[in-house]
Amino acid sequence: MAEIDRGGERAQKRARLHALLDREGLDAIVMRAPHNVAWWSCGGRGHVAVGDPVAAAAVVVTRDAETVLTTPTEAARMRDEELDALVGDGPEAGARLVVVPWELPVEAHLPTGDRVVDDVPRYGTLDGRGLLEEARRPLTEEEAQRYRDLCHDAAIAVTDATKELMGGMTEYGAAGLLAVALLDREIEPVVLAVAGTSRIGRYRQPLPTVARLGPLAMLAVCGRRHGLHANLTRFVSFGPLDAGLADAQIRLLQVEAAYLDALWPGQVVGETFRAGASTYAGVGFDPEEWRNDNQGGPCGYLRRDHLATAEDHTPIVVGQAFAWSPSVPSLRCEDTVLLTDIGLEVLTVDPRWPTVEISRRMRPMVVER
């Protein structure tokens, strides 16, 4: 983590947190969720296990100070590798590291009261999850560049892994190839959803099993680096793709295009959701198809900050990332995109993957091998 210059980014984040303190009349903001600790630290890994709900360090922000609380078990790693420039006496520092006994609950050392928010809700505090999701929006310039790099590497990893796939391989074997390709690029696998022909039409979010891939395979990946999450889904056909699926993939890409075309700053997420969900019927799918799986939503320091719905009033802003994931039986679209001041940028791109132009964008097709 030492290669990241956090100076300007840290200043922006501190300003956002102080603005929340002032606007909400708060005394303290407590961050214990790993994604918020990663955001505050500009990419430090606050977790130990990939899915930890509570970080190995807690961050307390007040108007006068920033304090990191952790245990003797984690203090050295946090100080040396994850928070190296944020605690101590350096020019980007300003945070104080407090080590508490591992056998005592860290919560006992955290502030409480009706003017304290915590992103892991606990008795005696307010729920700060929504406020901190707001604080993370939009991405800073530094975060956006880290996101581009991550998503590019994740797309390259998926392409490389698919080159090694064989129809007789198990879904677990395919997931293993994906995991290796991601980890080789310093990307933590958060989600590896793999399905072969026998399961691909039945499950929208398939975890890998010992089933063989067969003629058609779906590979869905969420990979994390510097706290940010790259989301993408790809399909591989071992032989010519069935004509019905070939037609359905073009129509599904048109549904996805409706989501992407409606992603504009100044709107709310619900407007974009309605534009995409209403397109299923217009391209020949069941009008209620969108009810069979979530359609995605804003993302960044989580796989999804939250799942979009028709009634979602979250404002869309420049610098915000999204991953929409419309699906029908046996097919799904998913890429990570960033809304910039000159338009929508698709981040999870590998130019080696075959594409088709849909609504002036090059979109990935089912690769035939």
Secondary structure, DSSP 4 states (H G I P E B T S, - for coil): -TTS--HHHHHHHHHHHHHHHHHHT-SEEEE-SHHHHHHHTTS----SSTT-SS-SEEEEE-SS-EEEEE-HHHHHHIIIIISTTTBSSSTT--EEEEE--TTS-GGGGS--STTEEESS--TTSEE-HHHHHHHT-S--HHHHHHHHHHHHHHHHHHHHHHTT--TTSBHHHHHHHHHHHHHTTT-EEEEEEEE-HHHHTT-SSPPP-S-B-TTEEEEEEEEEETTEEEEEEEEEESSSPPHHHHHHHHHHHHHHHHHHHT--TTSBHHHHHHHHHTHHHHTTS-TTGGGGS--EEEESSSS-SS---TT--PBP-TT-EEEE--EETTEE----EEEETTEEEE-S--TTS-EEEETTEEEE-PEE-
